[in-house]
């Protein structure tokens, strides 16, 4: 369940930091009743960025699959790799 806190809670940075590390989830900060900021630990941020990279690569792969002219024969690629690396 997402943590939602008012901006005034940012006065206690240690508590917010502990919450971020304990929950391993972002904390949503509101200002005047509206979403304003998102605060998260570095570990959570890096995990999110890694997921973004995976989704980006999956999207690129799906695009290549849709454009069948860019597909290569798997056996041919393996044969070339084996020849190149002497296996």
C-alpha positions as CSV (number, residue, x, y, z in Angstrom):
1,X,0.0,0.0,0.0
2,X,1.5,3.4,-1.0
3,X,2.7,5.7,1.8
4,X,1.2,9.2,1.4
5,X,2.5,11.9,3.7
6,X,2.0,15.7,3.8
7,X,4.9,18.0,2.9
8,X,5.2,19.1,6.5
9,X,6.4,15.6,7.4
10,X,9.6,16.4,5.5
11,X,10.7,18.4,8.5
12,X,11.6,15.1,10.1
13,X,14.0,13.8,7.4
14,X,15.3,10.9,9.6
15,X,11.8,9.5,9.9
16,X,11.1,9.8,6.2
17,X,14.5,8.2,5.4
18,X,13.8,5.3,7.7
19,X,10.4,4.8,6.2
20,X,11.9,4.7,2.7
21,X,14.5,2.2,3.6
22,X,12.1,0.0,5.7
23,X,9.3,-0.1,3.1
24,X,11.6,-0.3,0.0
25,X,8.8,1.7,-1.7
26,X,8.4,5.3,-2.8
27,X,6.7,7.7,-0.4
28,X,4.3,10.2,-2.0
29,X,4.4,13.7,-0.6
30,X,1.3,16.0,-0.9
31,X,1.1,19.7,-0.8
32,X,-2.3,21.4,-0.2
33,X,-3.9,18.0,-0.8
34,X,-2.3,17.3,-4.2
35,X,0.6,15.1,-5.1
36,X,3.8,17.1,-5.2
37,X,6.9,14.9,-4.7
38,X,8.0,11.3,-4.6
39,X,10.8,10.3,-2.2
40,X,12.6,7.0,-2.2
41,X,15.8,5.3,-1.1
42,X,18.7,5.0,-3.5
43,X,18.2,1.2,-3.5
44,X,14.6,1.6,-4.6
45,X,15.6,4.2,-7.3
46,X,18.2,1.9,-8.7
47,X,15.8,-1.0,-8.8
48,X,13.3,1.2,-10.6
49,X,15.9,2.3,-13.2
50,X,16.9,-1.3,-13.8
51,X,13.3,-2.2,-14.5
52,X,13.0,0.8,-16.9
53,X,16.1,-0.5,-18.7
54,X,14.6,-4.0,-19.0
55,X,11.4,-2.7,-20.4
56,X,13.3,-0.5,-22.9
57,X,15.2,-3.6,-24.1
58,X,12.0,-5.6,-24.3
59,X,10.4,-2.9,-26.4
60,X,13.4,-2.8,-28.7
61,X,13.2,-6.6,-29.1
62,X,9.5,-6.4,-29.9
63,X,10.1,-3.8,-32.5
64,X,12.8,-6.0,-34.1
65,X,10.4,-9.0,-34.1
66,X,7.7,-6.9,-35.8
67,X,10.2,-5.9,-38.5
68,X,10.9,-9.4,-39.7
69,X,13.5,-8.1,-42.2
70,X,16.0,-7.5,-39.3
71,X,15.7,-11.0,-38.0
72,X,18.7,-13.3,-38.3
73,X,18.9,-17.1,-38.6
74,X,19.8,-18.4,-35.1
75,X,21.8,-21.4,-36.4
76,X,23.8,-19.1,-38.8
77,X,24.6,-16.7,-35.9
78,X,25.8,-19.6,-33.7
79,X,27.9,-21.0,-36.5
80,X,29.7,-17.7,-37.0
81,X,30.2,-17.2,-33.3
82,X,31.7,-20.7,-33.0
83,X,34.0,-20.1,-36.0
84,X,35.1,-16.8,-34.5
85,X,35.9,-18.2,-31.1
86,X,37.3,-21.5,-32.3
87,X,34.7,-23.8,-30.9
